[in-house]
Structure formats: structure tokens, C-alpha cells
Amino acid sequence: MVEENVPKIQSIKLNLLMNAILRTSAFIFPLITFPYISRVLGASGNGAVTFAESIVNYFLIFAQLGIPTYGIKKCAECRHDTKKLNRTVQELLIINISTVIVSYIALIVMVLIVPRLIEYRVLILISSISILLNACGMDWLFQALEQYSYITFRNLGFKFLSIILMFIFIHSPENYVILGAINVVGNYGSNILNLLYARRFLSFKPMGEYNFRQHVKPILVFFLLSVSITIYTSLDSVMLGFMSTTAAVGFFAAGTKMKVILTSAVSAIGNVMLPRMSDYVANGRINDFHRMVRKSLNLVLLITTPLTIYFFVMSDATIDFLAGKGYAPAIVPMRILSFTVIIIGITNVLGLQVLVPTNREKYVAISTIIGAGADFFVNLIFIPRLGASGAAWATLIAEFSVLIVQVVVLRHEINILIQDIKPFRIVFSGVIAFVVLLVLHTGFEGLSSFLQLLITAPVFFFSYCVSLFIFKEPFTQIYLQQLITQINKSRRLNNLSNKNMKR
């Protein structure tokens, strides 16, 4: 039974567009909610929610057991065979449900015996609903089938709902528990719809003769990868919560907010490309595989370079706009974390788009374990001395460690992967835009943070784009030529249509 009910695979351009919309919403919605939430709850209330969600994330990652990434890869490989896809989905769901039960039991035990967690037990238990909703969401299936239009519109609907709920119910610092519940609705509520939507092209009638053993080894490798990633993405907040105050966690959360938004946008490229890359490798299309990797890597460098520069310089205005004057201690952490945007962008390509599709995910796991170890030990040294800034330095060092390991693993393939990429032209363009931004930042320092961002952003990014064209950066020239071709094509079609109407 081949391609009987499986939805049509969408084009990469449409998938990237849908993901761009989704990730743009991930950028815009926090700009709407975070300034309000940070001012109403304060650093302590905001920090309490961040601390509780960081704790839940550890149990969530165990419940997932590496399935989110493995599921994309495995389902993408068999997406043209409905029967095989059905069996694979059922096997992964059964495994996932089993780990959710174990994870919930472990979380309840921890909340009952750890004094620091008892204090936030209600908030933690509410946040833990995300564990169950994540299991029934099966986002990995829809990503494998490249159904990004559905994913995007579904998520947008629940994000709008969460914004409405925030403004209705969050009015005082005591409402931080309600915020935890609203975050669950906004981030995971849409997963309930997935089971209904999946029934259009999959059967959940037990098929029997399951082969769980085939999934064990790869799932454990991806689980190890997920654990290590979660450790050094949540470890900073958790260690700050235990070694410092919830206010320090709140300052760090504010400092890392923009970094999370930007890196999630960059990571969207990897999420979109993974199914297609896996398909290329499975069908022996290595030249196409290398070509797409080069495009992805170049696009990441083009995007992350100006973002890093802009938010490093404008971190003071960004923090003031997002969180207010009371979050001034978050400025330095944000400046430090801005450099991780480029690093994470590159490791996302090398790891998710090169190593995983070529069945070398164990090296991604090794690199992230090393990064997690570096994060832990640097946190031990820096947090007591530097607080939130120390946690930021630990994150930067951890991300750089991951990059070094992945580059070493791919050392014999680097020349092929970076062929035709001209990084110095991107760097020179960034330097020119950086000088322009410094002048603007100094000249408009007396204005409100909103006006500073409103004026400097368009001028900075325009300067960067013009510099790319002046230096004739290859991929920019290609993108420009494609745009001109599309415009000319549209004009020809319009002219032809007008002539037909006159006749």
C-alpha cells in the first residue's frame, strides 16, 4: 500500500515560508507578551516560572526519549509507504506513552522529596501537563511529511489564544502560577488537534507484530543527544535557581530571551531540511545533499552575522524595551549570549543537516555531552562570582565546545561543505554595518528604547545588504537574480493577460 492516504509533500520553498511565518510569530509574540509579563510579575515571579519550566524540561526530555528527532528521520524514510508508516508511528507512540508514565511518576516523587521543589510544586505540576500533551502531539510525524502549513496555522491559533489569556488573567505578581498554565496552553495545547488530523491519513487500529527492538538503539542515541541539549539549555536556569535567587534567574531569562527567539528562527532551517536531507541520503543523491548543505550553511551565516552584531550593540535598548529599567542586570548576559546565535546556527547545520541524515547522530550526541559538561563546570565557577553573567559565559563556552567537536568530526568533508561560500565578504559587510550602527547608537542614545530600535534596525540591515551587493557575495547575487527573474516573469504574465483582455 504505497502513498494511499499520505498527504502531498510540499515544496521546500513553501515549507521555508511556513516556517518563516511560524518563527516570525515566535519573534513577535514575545515582543507583545514579555514586556507586559516582566513588568507585572517582576524578576522573581518571572524567574519562578522559568525555574519550574526548566525542571519540567528534564522530565519532558526523558518522556520524549529522542523520538522527536528520530521520528522525523524514520518517518521521512518510509513516508511513501502508508502501511510501513502506520506501523512505525504506532511503535513510536507506544514507546512514547510508556516513557511518559515513568516520567510522571519520577517527577511526582521528586516534587515530594526535594525541599526546593516543594516550594513550587503547584507550578511544577501544572507545567508538567506539557509532558502528556507533547506525547500526543506527534509533531515529528507532521514534520516528516513536511506538513508545515498545518503546523504553522495550528500553532498561530493557540499563540493568539495564549496572548488573550495573558492579558485577561495576569494582573499581579501572584499570578505567576496562572502564567505557567497559559504557557502550557500556548506551547502545547495545539497538540490535541494532531491526533484528530492524523486520522485523515493514518489508522490507529493496532497492527500487531510490532518490532520495537529496531528503534531502541537509534532512539537511545537521539535520547542521549536530547538530554545533553536540554542539560545545557536548561542547566543555567536550574543552577542559578539553586545557587542564587529567582531574581537572578529572571535576569538571565530576560537576557536569553532574544537569543532563544533568534536561534529558534535559525533552527527552523534545520527542522525543514532534515526530512529532505534524509530522503536525499536514503536515495543516494549525494550531490544534491552537498548542494543543499552549502545553501543552508551560507544562508545561516548571512542571517546570523547581522543579528549577532545588532543585538550585541543594541542590547541595552532591547532589554529596556522588552523588560524595563528594572532588568538592567540582564544587559551584560544578553551581550555575551548574542555570540551564540552564529555558533548555534552553524552547529545546527553540521549536526542536524549533515551528521544526522548520514547516520552519524552519535557524534552529535558526543558533541553536546561535551558541551553540557563544559556548561556545568563553568557554571560552578562563574555563577557564585558573576551570577547571571556567569551563566551566560558558561553557555557561550558550551556552544563553542560543541562547534569544535563537530568540526573535528567533519574535518575531511569541510572543504566540500564550504565550497563557494565566501565568509570574509559576509564579515566585511558586517563590519561596515557595525560601524554605521555604532554611530547611530551614540547619536540616538537619548531617545526611548523603542525609537532607538525603530530607527537603527532598518538603517543597519539596509547597510548590511548594500555591503553584500557591493562585495558581490555569491549567494546574495544568486538570490537577487532569482528575485529579478520572478519579477520579470510576473510582468510578462501581466502583460500577456492585459493583451488577452484587450482582444
Secondary structure, DSSP 8 states (H G I E B T S, - for coil): -BSSS------HHHHHHHHHHHHHHHHHHHHHHHHHHHHHHHHHHHHHHHHHHHHHHHHHHHHHTTHHHHHHHHHHHTTTBHHHHHHHHHHHHHHHHHHHHHHHHHHHHHHHH-HHHHTTHHHHHHHTHHHHHHHHH-HHHHHHTT-HHHHHHHHHHHHHHHHHHHHHH--SGGGHHHHHHHHHHHHHTTHHHHHHHHTTT---S-------HHHHHHHHHHHHHHHHHHHHHHHHHHHHHHHS-HHHHHHHHHHHHHHHHHHHHHHHHHHHHHHHHHHHHHTT-HHHHHHHHHHHHHHHHHHHHHHHHHHHHTHHHHHHHHT-GGGGGGHHHHHHHTTHHHHHHHHHIIIIIIITTTT-HHHHHHHHHHHHHHHHHHHHHHHHHHTHHHHHHHHHHHHHHHHHHHHHHTTTTHHHHTTT--HHHHHHHHHHHHHHHHHHHHHTTTS-HHHHHHHHHHHHHHHHHHHHHHTT-HHHHHHHHHHHHHHHHHHHHHHHHHHHHH-
